[in-house]
């Protein structure tokens, strides 16, 4: 899942969002989001789709199955 963590971090920075702001968009607590970025937890399907929509990228891109 290292590619996911890297792309999640990069997209959050490119979009000028803090971890807190992104967690709020997902409707989760900030510590839960932090676990996504540090690789100790994975988002459920619903949050994975929300992340892709927020960043205007595909789920496949976030998961490392496709490039931009």
SERO-4910 file (N, C-alpha, C, O; in steps of 0.05 Angstrom, whole numbers):
BEGIN
 pado doro    nc1    nc2    nc3   cac1   cac2   cac3    cc1    cc2    cc3    oc1    oc2    oc3
  Unk    A     16    -24      0      0      0      0     17     25      0      6     47      3
  Unk    A     43     23     -3     60     47     -3     53     66    -25     54     90    -21
  Unk    A     45     56    -48     38     74    -70     13     90    -62     12    114    -67
  Unk    A     -7     77    -50    -31     91    -41    -24    113    -21    -34    135    -24
  Unk    A     -8    107     -2      0    127     18     14    151      5      7    174     11
  Unk    A     32    145    -13     47    166    -27     28    184    -44     29    208    -43
  Unk    A     11    171    -59     -8    186    -76    -28    202    -60    -36    224    -68
  Unk    A    -37    190    -38    -56    204    -21    -43    229    -10    -55    251    -10
  Unk    A    -19    227      0     -4    250     11      0    271    -11     -5    295     -7
  Unk    A     10    262    -34     15    281    -56     -9    296    -65     -9    320    -69
  Unk    A    -31    281    -68    -56    294    -77    -67    313    -56    -78    334    -63
  Unk    A    -64    306    -31    -74    324    -10    -58    350    -11    -69    372     -9
  Unk    A    -31    348    -14    -14    372    -16    -20    388    -41    -23    413    -40
  Unk    A    -23    375    -64    -29    389    -89    -55    404    -87    -58    425   -100
  Unk    A    -74    394    -72   -100    407    -69   -101    426    -46   -122    438    -41
  Unk    A    -79    430    -33    -77    450    -11    -94    444     13   -105    462     26
  Unk    A    -97    418     19   -114    410     42    -97    401     65    -77    388     61
  Unk    A   -106    407     89    -94    395    113   -106    368    118   -127    361    107
  Unk    A    -94    353    135   -105    327    142   -132    331    155   -151    315    150
  Unk    A   -135    351    172   -160    357    185   -182    364    165   -205    353    167
  Unk    A   -176    381    145   -195    388    125   -205    364    109   -228    361    103
  Unk    A   -186    347    101   -193    324     85   -210    304    102   -229    292     92
  Unk    A   -202    301    127   -218    283    145   -247    294    147   -266    278    146
  Unk    A   -250    320    149   -277    331    150   -293    326    125   -316    320    126
  Unk    A   -279    328    102   -293    322     76   -302    293     75   -323    287     64
  Unk    A   -287    275     88   -294    247     88   -314    240    110   -326    218    110
  Unk    A   -317    258    129   -335    253    151   -323    234    172   -337    219    185
  Unk    A   -296    235    175   -282    218    194   -265    236    212   -261    259    206
  Unk    A   -255    224    234   -238    239    252   -210    242    240   -201    224    224
  Unk    A   -196    263    246   -169    267    236   -150    244    241   -136    235    223
  Unk    A   -150    232    266   -132    209    270   -138    186    252   -120    170    245
  Unk    A   -163    182    244   -170    161    226   -157    166    199   -147    148    186
  Unk    A   -158    191    190   -146    198    164   -116    194    165   -104    184    146
  Unk    A   -104    203    187    -75    200    190    -66    171    186    -45    166    175
  Unk    A    -82    153    196    -76    125    193    -76    116    164    -61     98    156
  Unk    A    -92    129    147    -92    123    119    -64    131    107    -52    115     92
  Unk    A    -55    155    114    -29    165    103     -5    149    114     15    146    100
  Unk    A     -7    140    139     17    126    149     15     95    145     33     81    154
  Unk    A     -6     86    133     -8     58    125    -17     39    146    -15     15    143
  Unk    A    -28     49    168    -38     31    189    -67     25    187    -78      8    201
  Unk    A    -81     38    168   -109     32    162   -114     38    133   -100     53    120
  Unk    A   -135     25    123   -144     29     95   -172     40     95   -189     32    111
  Unk    A   -178     58     76   -205     69     75   -225     48     65   -217     29     50
  Unk    A   -249     50     73   -270     32     62   -276     42     34   -266     62     25
  Unk    A   -293     26     20   -299     33     -8   -310     61    -11   -302     76    -28
  Unk    A   -329     68      7   -342     94      5   -321    117      7   -322    136     -8
  Unk    A   -303    115     26   -283    136     30   -263    136      8   -252    157      1
  Unk    A   -256    113     -3   -238    111    -26   -250    126    -50   -235    141    -63
  Unk    A   -275    122    -55   -288    137    -77   -289    167    -71   -285    183    -89
  Unk    A   -295    174    -46   -296    203    -38   -268    215    -43   -266    238    -52
  Unk    A   -247    201    -36   -220    211    -40   -215    216    -69   -205    237    -77
  Unk    A   -221    196    -86   -217    199   -115   -233    222   -126   -223    238   -142
  Unk    A   -258    225   -117   -275    248   -126   -264    274   -117   -263    294   -133
  Unk    A   -254    276    -93   -243    301    -82   -219    310    -98   -216    333   -104
  Unk    A   -202    291   -105   -178    297   -120   -181    297   -150   -163    303   -165
  Unk    A   -205    289   -160   -211    287   -188   -191    268   -202   -181    274   -224
  Unk    A   -187    245   -189   -171    224   -201   -187    198   -199   -208    197   -186
  Unk    A   -176    177   -211   -190    151   -209   -182    136   -184   -160    141   -173
  Unk    A   -199    118   -176   -191    100   -154   -167     84   -162   -149     79   -146
  Unk    A   -166     75   -187   -143     60   -197   -117     76   -194    -97     64   -188
  Unk    A   -118    102   -199    -94    118   -196    -86    118   -166    -62    113   -161
  Unk    A   -104    123   -148    -97    123   -120    -85     96   -111    -67     96    -94
  Unk    A    -95     75   -122    -85     48   -114    -60     39   -129    -50     17   -124
  Unk    A    -51     56   -148    -26     49   -162    -31     31   -186    -12     20   -197
  Unk    A    -56     28   -194    -62     11   -217    -62     26   -244    -64     14   -265
  Unk    A    -59     53   -242    -59     70   -266    -43     95   -260    -40    102   -237
  Unk    A    -33    108   -281    -20    133   -278    -38    155   -288    -58    150   -302
  Unk    A    -31    180   -281    -47    202   -291    -43    207   -320    -55    225   -332
***
